[in-house]
């Protein structure tokens, strides 16, 4: 009597992330980089500095150092987890950034402004880390995506003071913070859709492979 041996287990290689998965974290990162410099201006004191009566050193500490400290802290988590769990990093990062801009928009003193900038930094750092981790994990289109993303990041940093000045002179610095809200909501939707697509693709890849008819040895007469 012969017993049919069980089929050998199928070993599936770990799939690399697709290039389109970079879009979600990158969108959040670009918004965060824009908000990093949006409260500054190239000529003279910024509107937030005048409205909250901040000195140059206070604006540097609250506006820049708090933001960069939060970004550096969260970037480590983004780099470590972003390639494997890009949406799980990008969605909380977007929420942190959204909460941060709301705190900054309704700040009536340096304390709430510092908290808002720190929260925004956390969201920006996590999104930047996840974006870098995803790009480094790619095998195809890595150079093109790195170049485009880097150029957009520099553009966001440069346009922040320019657009921020235009809006603050006519509408006030709080409006600059609030203008980020609809873009962040779009980023949340984009990340959610990409997460659903990625989950669907992962389920299809994990579906059991179909096996042919097991080999049967010839019976003895």
VOTI-511390 format. One record per residue (C-alpha): residue number from 1; x, y, z. Coordinates in steps of 0.5 Angstrom, whole numbers, plus 500, padded with zeros to 3 digits. Layout:
BEGIN
   n  xx  yy  zz
 NUM   X   Y   Z
...
END
This chain:
BEGIN
   n  xx  yy  zz
   1 500 500 500
   2 503 507 498
   3 501 513 501
   4 501 519 497
   5 507 524 500
   6 504 531 502
   7 506 537 497
   8 512 540 499
   9 511 547 502
  10 511 553 497
  11 517 558 499
  12 515 565 497
  13 520 570 496
  14 519 577 500
  15 516 582 495
  16 519 588 494
  17 515 594 495
  18 512 597 488
  19 514 604 486
  20 507 607 487
  21 507 605 495
  22 512 611 495
  23 506 616 493
  24 502 616 500
  25 508 617 505
  26 512 622 500
  27 505 626 499
  28 505 627 507
  29 513 629 507
  30 512 634 502
  31 506 638 506
  32 510 637 512
  33 517 640 509
  34 513 646 506
  35 510 647 513
  36 517 647 516
  37 519 653 513
  38 512 657 511
  39 512 661 518
  40 518 664 516
  41 520 670 511
  42 526 672 507
  43 526 679 509
  44 524 681 516
  45 520 679 522
  46 515 673 520
  47 507 674 522
  48 507 669 527
  49 513 672 531
  50 509 679 531
  51 502 676 533
  52 505 672 539
  53 511 677 540
  54 516 672 540
  55 524 674 540
  56 528 672 534
  57 531 666 539
  58 524 664 541
  59 522 663 534
  60 528 659 532
  61 527 655 538
  62 520 654 538
  63 519 654 530
  64 525 651 528
  65 529 647 533
  66 522 643 536
  67 520 642 529
  68 527 638 527
  69 527 635 534
  70 521 631 533
  71 522 630 526
  72 529 627 527
  73 526 622 533
  74 520 620 528
  75 525 619 522
  76 528 613 526
  77 522 609 526
  78 520 611 519
  79 526 608 517
  80 526 602 521
  81 518 601 519
  82 517 604 513
  83 519 599 508
  84 515 594 511
  85 509 598 514
  86 509 604 509
  87 501 605 511
  88 502 604 518
  89 507 609 518
  90 504 614 513
  91 497 615 516
  92 499 616 524
  93 504 621 521
  94 499 625 517
  95 495 625 523
  96 500 628 527
  97 502 633 522
  98 494 635 522
  99 494 636 529
 100 500 640 529
 101 498 645 524
 102 491 645 528
 103 495 647 534
 104 499 652 531
 105 493 655 527
 106 490 656 534
 107 496 658 538
 108 495 664 543
 109 502 663 546
 110 509 660 545
 111 507 654 549
 112 501 651 544
 113 505 653 538
 114 511 649 540
 115 507 643 541
 116 504 644 535
 117 511 645 531
 118 513 639 535
 119 507 634 533
 120 508 637 526
 121 515 635 526
 122 514 628 528
 123 509 627 523
 124 514 630 518
 125 520 626 520
 126 516 619 520
 127 513 620 513
 128 520 622 510
 129 523 616 514
 130 518 612 510
 131 519 615 504
 132 527 614 504
 133 526 607 506
 134 521 605 501
 135 525 608 495
 136 532 604 498
 137 528 598 498
 138 526 599 490
 139 530 595 485
 140 526 599 479
 141 525 606 478
 142 529 608 484
 143 534 613 481
 144 528 617 478
 145 523 616 484
 146 529 619 488
 147 531 625 484
 148 523 627 483
 149 522 626 490
 150 528 630 492
 151 527 636 487
 152 520 636 490
 153 522 636 497
 154 527 642 496
 155 522 646 492
 156 517 645 498
 157 522 648 503
 158 523 654 498
 159 516 655 496
 160 514 655 504
 161 516 662 506
 162 514 665 499
 163 507 662 499
 164 507 663 507
 165 509 671 506
 166 503 672 501
 167 498 669 505
 168 500 672 512
 169 500 679 509
 170 493 679 507
 171 490 673 511
 172 494 672 517
 173 499 667 519
 174 493 662 522
 175 490 661 515
 176 497 659 512
 177 497 653 518
 178 489 652 516
 179 491 651 508
 180 495 645 510
 181 488 642 513
 182 485 640 506
 183 491 637 503
 184 493 633 509
 185 486 630 509
 186 487 628 501
 187 494 625 504
 188 490 621 509
 189 485 619 503
 190 491 617 498
 191 494 613 504
 192 488 609 506
 193 487 607 498
 194 494 605 497
 195 493 601 504
 196 487 597 501
 197 490 596 494
 198 497 594 498
 199 493 589 502
 200 489 586 496
 201 495 585 493
 202 498 581 499
 203 492 577 500
 204 492 575 492
 205 500 573 493
 206 499 569 499
 207 493 565 496
 208 495 558 496
 209 498 555 490
 210 494 550 486
 211 497 543 485
 212 497 538 480
 213 495 531 481
 214 500 528 486
 215 504 523 483
 216 502 516 484
 217 507 510 484
 218 505 504 479
 219 502 499 483
 220 505 492 483
 221 501 486 480
END
